[in-house]
């Protein structure tokens, strides 16, 4: 099937955009997805950087707290208000948060690149990297939701063309 002459002439003179957009969003998504996957892999391979207290100490602290509350309740005293201190985060929590944020950002940029009709390979690579980093952080439910979003985006794109 040959194209109509006026269409071929318009495409040859640049009046019809026939090439894809440069994949700068997808490239950023690949970068952020790679960083998220690296942070997650290092954290999983090196193990927790800050060890949790032993189980015996945690149980003893909880038992002591229950005993003190029961004693105060039998005396008729009001339970003391727990001190409100800012929650301290350890290195493991920071790494989990950073890798999840980078993964989510990579997914957003990858889908944005897909919407801009950037290279499908670059967008798919970014989404694979980001979704590989996220399940370790947020569980299988998020991974399945992302697969669902990707399938719906593919169906919408197929119907739009």
N, C-alpha and C positions, 0 to 999 in steps of 0.2 A: 504494500500500500504506500503510495507516494504522498508526501505532504502537499497541501494546496500551494500554488505558487506564491500567493500573497503572504501566507504564513512563513514560508521558507525565506522569502525576501525580508520580512520584518525581523525574523530571528537572526539573519545574517548581518543586518545593520544595527543590531543591539537594541531594538525597540521592545523586544520581548526578553525577559530575564529567563534564561534557560539553565543557568548554573545554580548550584546550591550556595547558601550563605557560608561564610568562613566559620569554622567550628570553634569560635573563641569561648562560647559558653560551655560547650562539651569539653574543651581542653581544660578549663578551670574545674569542671566537674570531675574529670579524670584525676587531676592533681589532688583535689580535696578527698576524693574517694580513696586514692592511694595512701594519703596521709592517715585517714581514718583506719584503713585496714592495717597499716604498719603499726600504729599506736596500739590497736587491739591485739595484734599478733604478738608484739613485744610484751604487753601486759599479761597475756595468757601464757606465753612461754617462760617468762621470768617469774611468774607466780605473783601472789600479792606482795607488794613492796612493804606494807606495814602489816604486821601479824596481828590478828585479833586476840583478845585476851583468852586465856584457857577457859574451857567450858566449866571447870570446877569453880573458877573465880566468878564467872558470870552467874552461875546458879547460886553461889553463896551470897553475892550482892543482892540478888532478887529475893532470896529467902530473908535476908536481914531487913530489907525494905518492907516486906509483907509483915514481918514480926513487929516492926516499929509502928506500922499503920494499925495493926490489930490492937496493940497496947494502947495507942492513943484513942482508938474507938471505945475500948472498955473503960477508959478513964473519963470519957465524955469530952475529950478535947477535940477541937477542930483539926483536921489534918493540915499540916503546914503546906504552904504553897511551894511548889518546886521552883527553884531559882530559874529565871529566864535568862539563859546565857546564849550568845550567838552560837549557832551550830558550827562546830569546827569540822572541816572536811580534811580527809587525809589524801595522800597522793593517789591512791587507787580510785577514790571517788572523783577526783579531778580528771584523771585520765579517762574514766568511763564517760564522764560528761563531755569532755572535749571530743572524743572519738564519735560519740553519738551526734553531737552538733555538726561535726565535719561531714559525717555520713548523710545527715538530713540535708545539709547544704548542697552536697554533691548530687543528691537525688533531685533537689529542686532545680539546680542548674542543668542537670541532664534532661529533665523534662522540659525546661525552658528552651534548651537547644533543639530538642525534638519538635517543639512548637514552632521554632524559627526555621524549621526544615534544614537544620544542619546535618552533617553526615550521620546517617543512622548507625554506622559502626562505632563512631566516637561516642554518640549518646548511649548506645547499648553497653559499650565498655565501661562508661562512667556509672551507669546504673548497676551493672554487675559488681563493680568494685565497692560501691556504696552499700548495696544490699548484702554483700559478703561481710562487711564490717558490722552492720547493724544487728544481725541475729544474735551475736554474742552478747550484745548490750541489752536489747529490749525483748528478745524472745521470738519465738516462732510466729506469734500472732501478727507482729508488725511485718515480718517477711512475707507472710501470706497476703496481708493487706496490700503490700507494695506490688506483689505479683498480680493481684486483682486490678490495681490501678494501671499497671502496664498493659494488661490485656484489654481493659476498657479503652485506654488511649490508642492502642493499635486498631481496635474496632472503629473508633471515632475517626481516626485518620483514614482508614480504608474507605469508610462511607463518605468522607469529605472529598476524596479524590474522585 
